[in-house]
Structures are given as structure tokens and as C-alpha cells.
Amino acid sequence: HVQLVESGGGSVQPGGSLRLSCTISGNTISSNCMAWFRQGPGKEREGVAFIDKLDSRRGYADSVKGRFTISKDNAKKTLYLQMNSLKAEDTAMYYCAADRSTSCGSWTKFSYWGQGTQVTVSS
């Protein structure tokens, strides 16, 4: 069993930055593949970024490429999402997700989810 707890959300002006964190507890084999998703008001949930166990592969949604960076610290069991040059359309609830699958990408069906952290970008 895996528990995921997100933090770091908040309100920021357009052009600002935030760093989200997701702490992982439980069986780490269940977090071979990890990701950040988001769901904005009136929108479907979308995958934002993915990272595999050995950090040999990262993937990003086109809407965030060049602005967001996913990373992790295995020793601290923490996943991060550095978000720069934030836009109003980045406003959403952001979720951390994990799965034991070794095939990691937008096609992965994630088994474990956090409760989410709200990011609001507004002037």
C-alpha cells in the first residue's frame, strides 16, 4: 500500500513560480512510475508530467513543456514539480500519482493518488 501527500500549492501571480512536493510512504515498488496530474475548473483531468523509477525517462504535456520540471529524491521519498512562468490556465487542483508499472507514461493507469493541492494563478 502507498500513501501520497501533496503540498506546496497556493496563489501566485502570472509569471510566478511554485514548487509542489509529494511525499511517498509505503511500499516503494508501488512507485516505479510517478506523475503529476491536474484538473482545472470545468476541465477533464490531464497528465502534466511523468517520471520513471530510475529517472531515465521524463515526459511532459505540451502545455507545460519548457516551464515545468518533474524530479524526485528517492532518499527523501519525495516527488517534485517545479512550475515556472505560471499562467492563468495552469490554475487547477494538482494530484500526485504512483503505480508499480515499469512502463511509465501517459498510458499508465495509476493505482495510487494523493488528495491534491490547489494552485491558483491570478493577478
Salt bridges, closest charged atoms under 4 A:
GLU46 OE2 - ARG38 NE 2.62
ASP55 OD1 - ARG58 NE 2.82
ASP62 OD1 - LYS65 NZ 3.19
ASP90 OD1 - ARG38 NH1 2.89
ASP90 OD2 - ARG67 NH1 2.72
